[in-house]
Amino acid sequence: MPSPAALRIALISDIHGNLPALEAVLADLDRREVDRLFNLGDICYGPLWPRETWQRLQALALPTLTIQGNQDRDLYDHDPGLLPTHPTLRYDVEALGAAGLAWLRGLPKTLSVDEIYACHGTPDSDLVYLLEDVGSGDAQLRSEPELRQLLPARSEAVIVCGHTHTPRSLRLADGPLVVNPGSVGLPAYDDLLPVPHRMQTGSPAARYALIERDEHGRWSAELLSIDYDFESAARQAERNGRADWAGWLRSGLADVPTAA
């Protein structure tokens, strides 16, 4: 049997409309002779540059496979009655227009190609964190038995996911390599669901990952942190009324929210 061809794939996720962060990541991966790009969802939502981000991705020459995330679904499947009281949602829906929302709607939720299975959250849900448990209020790595419960038996050598904005790579015993590249565009946030918790990387850098298959068929991962002009993104968030996003973008830190 012939040896598998060497392959290098870039993983990006959770851009959240942060065009300067995306440009910095694209410039970095452009010099790394990448064969393909996987975009793992949550592409446009946020008080930043949703339409410009969508248009930039449309213009990529690099072969790209894209799946949708939960906040992509929030945009194309939004309740119009929410728009008057949710200014960020309204801003994104108006900026993307019918064409942008149709593009998001048409994206697959998962995909499998080149020995890789891609999902945004878990294979069964775009809302569930795969690698992290947040019951304590902070992200803790799940145990291997917990991970196996969330990962139905699959034949792929690599499973890639996003959603948590937390860069992480691990290999299950006698199982696949599991990689979350972290977030290109939002290094921290807080949320009330499933319990009040925060996700934070501790720096404003943009994150992405490379996965590589060598000539012997073995896969490895590299997690990357890229500096960019985060202050421009923070100012854009402030212009659009989101001081919380501005703080996250500047620091990579968040507070655990108080339950309502």
C-alpha positions in Angstrom: 0.0 0.0 0.0 1.5 3.4 -0.9 2.3 5.8 1.9 -0.2 8.7 2.4 0.9 12.0 1.0 2.2 14.7 3.4 -0.4 17.3 4.1 -0.5 20.6 6.0 -3.9 22.2 6.9 -4.6 25.5 8.7 -7.4 25.6 11.2 -9.2 28.8 12.0 -12.4 29.3 14.1 -14.5 31.9 15.9 -13.4 34.9 13.8 -16.4 36.9 15.0 -16.1 39.6 12.4 -12.6 40.6 13.5 -11.1 41.5 10.2 -7.7 42.8 11.4 -7.1 39.6 13.4 -8.1 37.5 10.3 -5.8 39.5 8.1 -2.9 38.8 10.5 -3.6 35.1 10.6 -3.9 34.9 6.8 -0.6 36.7 6.4 1.1 34.3 8.7 -0.3 31.1 7.2 0.5 32.4 3.7 4.2 31.9 4.3 3.8 28.4 5.6 2.9 26.5 2.4 -0.5 25.4 3.6 -2.5 23.0 1.4 -5.9 23.8 2.7 -7.8 25.9 5.2 -10.6 24.7 7.5 -12.9 27.4 9.0 -14.8 26.0 12.0 -17.6 28.5 12.3 -18.8 31.6 14.3 -17.6 33.7 11.5 -19.4 37.1 11.5 -21.3 37.6 14.7 -20.1 40.6 16.8 -19.8 44.4 16.8 -16.9 44.5 14.4 -16.7 44.0 10.6 -19.2 41.2 9.7 -19.7 42.0 6.0 -16.0 42.8 5.4 -15.0 39.5 7.0 -17.5 37.5 4.9 -16.2 39.3 1.7 -12.6 38.6 2.7 -13.3 34.9 3.0 -15.0 34.8 -0.3 -11.9 36.2 -2.0 -9.5 33.6 -0.6 -7.4 31.7 -3.2 -6.4 29.0 -0.7 -8.8 26.0 -0.9 -11.1 26.4 2.1 -13.7 24.3 3.7 -16.1 26.1 6.1 -18.7 24.9 8.5 -21.2 26.9 10.5 -21.2 27.6 14.2 -24.0 28.4 16.7 -23.7 32.2 16.2 -23.8 31.8 12.5 -27.1 30.1 13.0 -28.2 32.9 15.4 -27.8 35.3 12.5 -29.5 33.5 9.6 -32.3 32.1 11.8 -32.9 35.1 14.0 -36.2 36.2 15.4 -37.0 39.6 13.7 -38.7 40.6 16.9 -35.4 40.6 18.7 -33.7 43.2 16.5 -35.0 46.3 18.3 -33.6 45.1 21.6 -30.4 43.4 20.4 -28.3 46.0 18.6 -25.3 43.7 17.8 -27.7 41.2 16.2 -29.3 44.0 14.2 -26.0 45.5 13.2 -24.8 42.1 11.8 -28.0 41.2 10.0 -28.2 44.6 8.3 -24.5 44.5 7.4 -24.6 41.0 5.9 -27.8 41.5 4.0 -29.7 38.7 2.3 -26.7 37.4 0.4 -24.5 37.1 3.5 -27.2 35.4 5.6 -27.9 33.0 2.7 -24.2 32.0 2.6 -24.2 31.3 6.3 -27.3 29.2 6.0 -25.8 27.1 3.2 -22.8 26.1 5.2 -22.7 22.5 6.5 -22.7 21.9 10.3 -20.0 19.2 10.1 -17.8 17.6 7.5 -15.3 14.8 7.0 -12.5 14.9 4.6 -8.8 14.0 4.4 -9.0 11.8 7.6 -10.4 14.9 9.5 -13.8 15.3 11.1 -14.8 18.9 11.7 -17.5 20.2 14.0 -18.0 23.5 15.8 -18.9 22.2 19.2 -19.4 18.5 19.3 -20.5 16.1 16.6 -24.1 16.3 18.0 -24.4 19.9 19.1 -23.0 23.3 18.1 -23.7 24.5 21.7 -21.8 22.0 23.7 -18.1 22.5 24.6 -16.1 19.4 23.5 -12.8 19.7 25.3 -13.7 21.9 28.3 -16.0 21.6 31.3 -17.1 25.0 32.7 -19.0 23.8 35.8 -16.5 25.6 38.1 -16.9 28.9 36.2 -13.6 28.5 34.4 -12.6 26.1 31.6 -11.2 22.8 32.8 -10.1 20.0 30.5 -12.5 17.1 30.4 -11.4 13.7 31.4 -10.9 11.1 28.7 -14.0 9.1 29.6 -16.1 12.4 29.4 -14.6 13.1 26.0 -15.3 9.7 24.7 -19.0 10.1 25.7 -19.1 13.2 23.5 -17.3 11.6 20.6 -19.2 8.8 18.9 -16.9 6.2 17.4 -15.4 7.6 14.2 -12.8 6.4 11.8 -11.0 9.8 11.2 -7.5 10.3 12.6 -8.1 13.9 13.6 -11.1 15.7 15.1 -11.2 19.5 15.0 -13.6 21.8 16.8 -14.0 25.4 17.9 -16.6 27.1 20.0 -14.7 27.4 23.3 -12.1 30.0 22.0 -9.5 27.9 23.9 -6.5 26.6 22.0 -5.9 23.0 22.9 -4.4 19.8 21.3 -4.5 16.3 22.8 -4.4 12.8 21.6 -6.8 10.2 23.1 -5.3 6.9 24.1 -5.5 4.6 21.0 -7.7 7.3 19.5 -7.7 10.5 17.4 -5.8 13.7 17.7 -8.3 16.3 18.9 -7.5 20.0 18.1 -9.2 23.3 18.9 -7.3 26.2 17.3 -8.8 28.8 19.6 -10.3 32.0 18.4 -9.0 34.2 15.6 -11.1 37.2 16.7 -12.2 37.0 20.3 -9.7 35.9 23.0 -12.1 36.0 25.9 -15.8 36.2 26.7 -18.3 35.4 29.4 -21.6 33.5 29.2 -24.5 32.5 31.5 -25.1 29.1 29.8 -24.9 26.3 30.5 -23.7 27.9 33.8 -22.1 31.3 34.5 -18.6 31.0 33.2 -15.7 32.7 31.4 -13.4 31.7 28.7 -10.1 33.5 28.5 -6.6 33.1 27.0 -4.9 35.9 28.9 -3.7 37.8 25.9 -5.2 39.7 23.0 -3.5 37.7 20.3 -5.3 36.0 17.4 -5.1 32.2 17.5 -5.0 29.5 14.9 -3.5 26.1 14.4 -1.7 23.9 11.9 -2.2 20.2 11.6 0.2 18.1 9.5 0.3 14.6 8.2 3.8 13.3 7.5 4.9 10.8 4.9 4.3 8.0 7.4 0.7 9.0 7.9 1.2 10.4 11.4 -0.6 13.6 12.4 0.7 16.4 14.6 -0.6 19.8 15.6 0.9 23.2 16.3 -1.0 26.0 18.1 -0.1 29.5 17.0 -0.5 32.9 18.6 -0.3 36.0 16.3 0.0 39.6 17.3 -2.2 42.1 15.5 -3.7 45.6 15.9 -6.2 44.6 18.6 -6.7 48.2 19.6 -8.4 49.0 16.3 -10.8 46.1 17.0 -11.5 47.3 20.5 -12.3 50.8 19.2 -14.7 49.4 16.7 -16.4 47.5 19.4 -16.7 50.7 21.4 -18.1 52.6 18.5 -20.8 49.9 18.3 -21.7 50.1 21.9 -19.9 47.0 23.2 -17.6 48.0 26.0 -17.5 44.4 27.1 -16.1 43.2 23.8 -13.6 46.1 23.9 -12.3 44.9 27.2 -12.0 41.3 26.1 -10.2 42.3 22.9 -7.7 44.4 24.7 -6.8 42.0 27.5 -7.9 38.4 26.7 -9.5 38.4 30.1 -13.1 38.1 31.3 -15.0 37.9 34.6 -17.4 35.1 35.5 -20.8 36.7 35.1 -23.4 36.8 37.8 -26.4 34.6 37.2 -29.6 36.5 36.5 
